[in-house]
């Protein structure tokens, strides 16, 4: 395999994951209001905390879905087969929704785990903080569109797409958190 071909495969992994990469940042920008857990606690600790709100969930999921629709439009205009790798239109729409919603559900699961471990809101939790959203997105994709996920990230050389995404995700996560901190949307830069 040539380097250019490997780079194209790696780039395709990012392209396909974009609807999962945007929602958490968009949730920070659109969040606020009523917490998803409605302030409820379990065993003396909040279920999720004030940082996970319905407005952020809807805004984040909506941003991810909207970006996915833009990607489908670009794919159509460019004449790319298979909706740019998302598959037939009905499947493509489903994959995009699953990635966007799964990303936020994964982030909420991460918050739930942090609350159970008595980790305060905003405190660092290496690995979990960087990958919870991607795990949620990919888990839902495996549940609802297993053949798409397998073909896109596991089969043959497409594993390079997954490896590149796993390597770059912590860097992207850190960069977006620094940006959110500088914009005054986050209390801490991690």
BELWO-V850566 format. One record per backbone hydrogen bond with DSSP energy under -1.0 kcal/mol. NH is the residue of the N-H (numbers start at 1). CO is the residue of the C=O. E is the energy in kcal/mol with one decimal. If there is no record, write none. Layout:
{{NH/CO/E} {NH/CO/E}}
This chain:
{{6/2/-2.1} {7/3/-2.4} {8/4/-2.0} {9/5/-2.1} {10/6/-2.5} {11/7/-2.6} {12/8/-2.0} {13/9/-1.3} {14/10/-1.3} {15/11/-2.6} {16/12/-2.6} {17/13/-1.4} {18/14/-1.1} {20/17/-2.2} {21/17/-1.6} {22/18/-1.7} {26/22/-2.3} {27/23/-2.5} {28/24/-1.4} {29/25/-1.6} {30/26/-2.3} {31/27/-1.5} {36/52/-3.2} {38/35/-1.7} {40/37/-2.4} {42/45/-3.4} {45/42/-1.4} {47/40/-2.1} {52/49/-1.1} {54/34/-2.5} {57/53/-2.5} {58/54/-2.8} {59/55/-2.7} {60/56/-3.0} {61/57/-2.7} {62/58/-2.6} {63/59/-2.1} {64/60/-2.3} {65/61/-2.6} {66/62/-2.8} {67/63/-2.5} {68/64/-2.1} {69/65/-2.3} {70/66/-2.1} {71/67/-2.4} {72/68/-2.1} {73/69/-2.2} {74/70/-2.6} {75/71/-2.5} {76/72/-2.3} {77/73/-2.7} {78/74/-2.5} {80/75/-2.3} {84/81/-1.1} {85/82/-1.4} {87/82/-2.5} {92/88/-3.4} {93/89/-2.5} {94/90/-1.8} {95/91/-3.1} {96/92/-2.3} {97/93/-2.1} {98/94/-2.7} {99/95/-2.7} {100/96/-2.3} {101/97/-2.8} {102/98/-2.5} {103/99/-1.8} {104/100/-1.3} {105/101/-2.4} {106/102/-2.6} {107/103/-1.8} {108/104/-2.3} {109/105/-2.4} {110/106/-2.1} {111/107/-2.0} {112/108/-2.7} {113/109/-2.6} {114/110/-2.3} {115/111/-2.5} {116/112/-2.0} {117/113/-1.8} {118/115/-1.3} {119/114/-3.2} {123/120/-2.1} {128/126/-2.2} {129/125/-2.7} {131/127/-1.9} {132/128/-2.2} {135/131/-2.8} {136/132/-2.2} {137/133/-2.3} {138/134/-2.7} {139/135/-2.7} {140/136/-2.1} {141/137/-2.0} {142/138/-2.6} {143/139/-2.0} {144/140/-2.9} {145/141/-2.8} {149/145/-2.3} {150/146/-2.8} {151/147/-2.6} {152/148/-2.5} {153/149/-2.6} {154/150/-2.0} {155/150/-3.1} {158/155/-2.0} {159/156/-1.2} {160/157/-2.0} {161/158/-1.1} {162/158/-1.1} {163/159/-2.6} {164/160/-2.7} {165/161/-1.9} {166/162/-2.6} {167/163/-2.1} {168/164/-2.4} {169/165/-2.1} {172/168/-2.6} {173/169/-3.0} {174/170/-2.3} {175/171/-2.4} {176/172/-2.5} {177/173/-2.1} {178/174/-2.3} {179/175/-2.2} {180/176/-2.6} {181/177/-2.2} {182/178/-2.6} {183/179/-1.8} {184/181/-1.3} {185/180/-2.5} {186/180/-1.2}}
